[in-house]
Amino acid sequence: MVLDLFFNLLIYPLKQVIEFSFSLFFHVFKNPGAAILGVSLAVTILCLPLYIVAEKWTDFERDIQKKLEPGVKRIKKFFKGDEQYMILTTFYRQNHYHPIMALRSSFSLLIQIPFFLAAYSYLSHLSILQGHSFFILKDLGKSDALFTIGSFTVNVLPILMTLINCASGFVYTKGHSLREKLQVYIMAALFLVVLYDSPSGLVLYWTLNQVFSLTKNIFMKLKNPLKVFFCCVAAAILFCDFYLIFMHPGSFKRRILMAVVISFVLLAPIFVKAVSRLIDRVLLPLLNDSKSRGILFFSSAIGLFLLTGLFIPSSIISSSVIEFFNIDNLGSPVCFVRNTLVQSCGLFLVWPTFLYFLFNKRIQTAFSGLSFALFAGALINTFIFVGHYGTLTRMLTFSENIAGRVPYSVIIVNLVAIAVLIIAAAFAIKYKFSGILQVISGICCISLFAAGIFYTKSIKADYEKIASTYNPENAEEVKPVLHLSKDKQNVVLFMLDRSESAYLSSILEEDPSLKDIFTGFTYYPNTISYGGHTIIGAPPLFGGYEYTPEEFNKRSDVSKLTKNNEALKVLPKIFGEELGYNVTITDTSWANYQWIPDMSIFQGMKNVTPLSLEHTYTGLWMDLNKDKIRPNLVSSSIRRNMLWVCFFRISPAIFRDAIYDDSKWWSTDEESGDIQEFIDYYSALYFLPQLTDFESDKPAFLNITNDSTHSGFELNPPDYVPATKITGKGVGKYAKLSGYSANVASFKLIGKWIELLKQNGVYDNTKIIIAADHGIGQRKIVQDLYNGTLEDGFIMDHLNPMLLVKDFGAEGEIKTDTSFMTNADVPLLLLRGLVENPVNPFTGKQMNDSIKKEKGAVVTTNSTWSPDQHSSNTFSIKDDEWYTVKDNIFDIANWKKGK
């Protein structure tokens, strides 16, 4: 616990600097060895101010020691024991000195320790180094082993590192005392012992550090070291700019942005002069008043700490506690807030405070002004320029691409607002009104603390409520819970969330054996759903045409929740009460409008057994497949990414896309997707054969909902199983598109279950429908299948769900029927031949497709996915979000705006 606190406070901020630097240089050069070189150079440059201060302290300490040395020698010559100690103490006090101050001479060595620990923590287990070579180093993830003498392996790089370290120490300690020289050489020997068997990537980093340290020590002996150093850095930056602009294969926009950011270093001399003039002309009151300077700095630093460490993470988690519920068996998600709080404390409070007291009052003044500017800008960006970037998943990535989400006009206004605020604050300081800024900072700090505590308590309360009502069992064994009949009729509905209709042809192309498994099925490619999100697309699938969004909104006197739960219970009620079937229903989407379905809404219904299969078998699957998933991946990602989400929120809009880094958050972790959430769903299909028996004494209806197909997680072909590293390539037409892997995996697993039915002779007496609430929405598919696009840019494929139907006794290869269908036809297809003129048991109205026949399907392009974002009784759909579609959905002429 203490070690974790120490790591998060002091080492973690430095580790993030190292990881960001590695990611930046790896993006540029696409080579881990070159990235390590960049990291070493970046850390050296960042540490230069510290080394300069350390050198001044060392010289100061050396001068004092030299001054006191004659007196100390006389005292030690004439006095012994306690008398010597007392006289020495008095002598030091008279000269305003304490022996502990001798540590100042070791400061340059002490600086290296936290950076070394951060580098060791990051580079010693970095998966991206595994198997990658760099010049003579065959594998950066292993010790170099360049020579072998018999059975003894010699690692050359640590020895070279030590020699360079000693050379650097020799230059640095020339003319210094023996004690200082011994410190350097002992430290070099210590690093040799510690790093001898370490991965060569880590040793390469530290070797390069020593090279740069040697270079620095040589530079310090020159007449104008800063000028020479700046010329060298400028040459390196110009080379990087040339490479980025003319040679790098990445996005031109991002290359230009990166080149511009790097080139700002060239303005360092101008920036230093500008800051110096700013201090003398504007911030002079702070320069002359240490108390005001300190209060403004600390209030701003504390504000940034509370904003990023408490307010933002607690507000994110409290908005959907159930998504963070008991991740990796950690219990309350407050642990993620606590973790970010400590990390933020180290980054915005501990290290800035250390730096603040390390430098003189001019730099302290600059620190104070910069801290307030950062805090003020962060508040504006967090609360005013929020932006709309889509849904944030529990892995803290956005559900859609955020590039281009913010208009240029907003970016400009954002930057202008920050500039105006900073200028106003500068005038307040110049005319000695900094007290007002201190009061504003203090009020903001108190408000952020209060809001953060409120959100944290809300998380605790919601967690306790969820824990009391939802506590999914972690099954210790797989036993049959889905019961089919061998001699009576069985009806099965698979609702595969977001299963893509167009992927079927690609799936069958890639695995033709599935054609022999899915015999008797009819494929309806010309199928429309009523909304691009489950909240709107699922109710018609389960309840029929009375629950399309248009009809849903007509019953405005009934709550949205009531109508939703009605739709989900229509089929179980008909099959269980009217037909006397044994009904088993699992994981029904948005049951009781809960993210993890509240299956209690089905309790008490006649002949109906509600189950939760998703989440239940995750542990079992992971125990059987320990090589396919890294333990605690989800919680580790949240602990790491939450602070980056905070950076995203407090940053100006212009930088947010770069900070997000295409969902990577500048992480080099190759396993960053929410594979555990996928396995929560995947495991239910994986164990489907073991979960099924044929002991039902009545006809059976299974209503199985599964979210595996909703995932965009990439799986390992050709079997499409979860894996720590993707080694194969899909061969299907759409194999590279999002969600394809999950769709293939789901059909393969359902195929195994179908084979079980055939082996037990129950396939012919079983009707099976595989349907989806909506499609994925792929522009590539629109280009292939549709003869045009909509003017508002909506991706029509988002409303093209999977629909496969196998009736009793159906056989032969999969057929294709291009009839115009909607997913609201599913209940009618399930009841066809079983109930003549079925009636909705909740409304008393006949269930039919007359609406479709008369006017087609009135669908919506509304993008609001959460129940809470709609009105209490109706879906909040704007007039321009309605379309009427009829006949061939792939003909753009058949899409008419409005109802």
Secondary structure, 3 states (H helix, E strand, C coil): CHHHHHHHHHHHHHHHHHHHHHHHHHHHHCCHHHHHHHHHHHHHHHHHHHHHHHHHHHHHHHHHHHHHHHHHHHHHHHCCHHHHHHHHHHHHHHCCCCHHHHHHHHHHHHHHHHHHHHHHHHHCCCHHHCCCCECCECCCCCCCCCEEECCEEECHHHHHHHHHHHHHHHHHCCCCCHHHHHHHHHHHHHHHHHHCCCCHHHHHHHHHHHHHHHHHHHHHCCCCHHHHHHHHHHHHHHHHHHHHHHCCCCCHHHHHHHHHHHHHHHHHHHHHHHHHHHHHHCCHHHHCCHHHHHHHHHHHHHHHHHHHHHHHHHHHHHCCHHHHCCHHHCCCCHHHHHHHHHHHHHHHHHHHHHHHHHCCHHHHHHHHHHHHHHHHHHHHHHHCCCCCCCCECCCCCECCCCCCCCCHHHHHHHHHHHHHHHHHHHHHHHCCCHHHHHHHHHHHHHHHHHHHHHHHHHHHHHHHHHHHHCCCCCCCCCCCCEECCCCCCEEEEEEECCCECCHHHHHHHHCCHHHHHCCCEEECCCEECCCCCHHHHHHHHHHCHHHCHHHHHHCCCCCHHHHHHHHHHHHHHHHHHHCCCEEEEECCCCHHHCCCCCHHHHCCCCCEEEECCCCCCHHHHHHHCHHHCCCCHHHHHHHHHHHHHHHHHHCCHHHHHHHHCCCCCCCCCCCCCCHHHHHHHHHHHHCHHHHEECCCCCCEEEEEEECHHHCCCCCECCCCECCCCCCCCCCCCCCCCCCHHHHHHHHHHHHHHHHHHHHCCCCCCEEEEEECCCCCCCHHHHHHHCCCCCCCCCCHHHHCECEEEECCCCCCCCEECCCCEEHHHHHHHHHCCCCCCCECCCCCCECCCHHHHHHCEEEECCCCCCHHHCCCCCCCCCHHHEEEECCCCCCHHHEEECC
